[in-house]
Amino acid sequence: MDELNGRMMAFQILLTGLIARSANDARDPLGFLSDFRDEMRAVIRGVRIDGLPDGGPVRDHALRAADEMFSLMKAPANDQ
């Protein structure tokens, strides 16, 4: 289980870096992040979760994880 958790954390870090990199290239980085976050939340809400009688707790955890990922990103600095 530790290996799975480590891989998930590594994937989250990689995904956060890719999203932040894409935001840096966007004309409006904050708008890009806001739109991307809204899309991710919509996907999480729409994903079908099999094998559990109630997928609500898993979905809530995924939404919190997405919110945490996006809260770690900020607009690029303007000190050029």
C-alpha positions in Angstrom: 0.0 0.0 0.0 2.9 2.4 0.7 4.2 1.8 -2.8 0.7 2.7 -4.3 0.5 5.8 -2.1 4.0 6.8 -3.2 3.2 6.4 -6.8 0.0 8.4 -6.4 1.9 11.2 -4.8 4.5 11.2 -7.5 1.7 11.3 -10.1 0.0 14.2 -8.4 3.3 16.1 -8.3 4.0 15.4 -11.9 0.5 16.5 -12.9 0.7 19.6 -10.8 4.0 20.5 -12.5 2.5 20.0 -16.0 -0.5 22.1 -15.3 1.6 24.9 -13.8 3.9 24.8 -16.8 0.9 25.0 -19.2 -0.5 27.9 -17.1 2.9 29.8 -17.4 2.6 29.7 -21.2 -1.0 30.9 -21.1 -1.9 34.6 -21.7 -4.0 34.6 -18.5 -2.4 32.1 -16.1 -5.0 32.5 -13.3 -7.9 32.2 -15.7 -6.3 29.1 -17.2 -5.9 27.5 -13.7 -9.5 28.4 -12.7 -10.9 27.0 -15.9 -8.8 23.8 -15.6 -9.8 23.4 -12.0 -13.5 23.7 -12.9 -13.1 21.1 -15.6 -11.3 18.7 -13.3 -14.0 19.0 -10.7 -16.7 18.3 -13.3 -14.8 15.2 -14.4 -14.5 14.0 -10.8 -18.2 14.5 -10.2 -19.0 12.6 -13.3 -16.7 9.6 -12.9 -18.5 6.3 -12.2 -17.1 4.5 -9.2 -17.6 0.8 -9.3 -17.2 -1.7 -6.5 -18.5 0.4 -3.7 -22.0 0.7 -2.4 -21.5 4.5 -1.9 -18.8 6.3 -3.9 -19.5 9.6 -2.2 -16.5 9.4 0.2 -14.1 8.5 -2.6 -15.5 11.3 -4.8 -15.2 13.8 -1.9 -11.6 12.8 -1.3 -10.8 13.2 -5.0 -12.4 16.7 -5.0 -10.3 17.7 -1.9 -7.1 16.4 -3.5 -7.8 18.4 -6.7 -8.5 21.5 -4.7 -5.3 21.0 -2.8 -3.3 20.6 -6.0 -4.6 23.8 -7.5 -4.2 25.7 -4.2 -0.5 25.0 -4.4 -0.2 26.9 -7.8 0.1 30.6 -8.2 0.5 33.1 -10.9 4.1 33.4 -12.2 6.2 36.2 -10.8 6.6 39.4 -12.8 10.2 40.2 -11.7 11.8 40.0 -15.2 
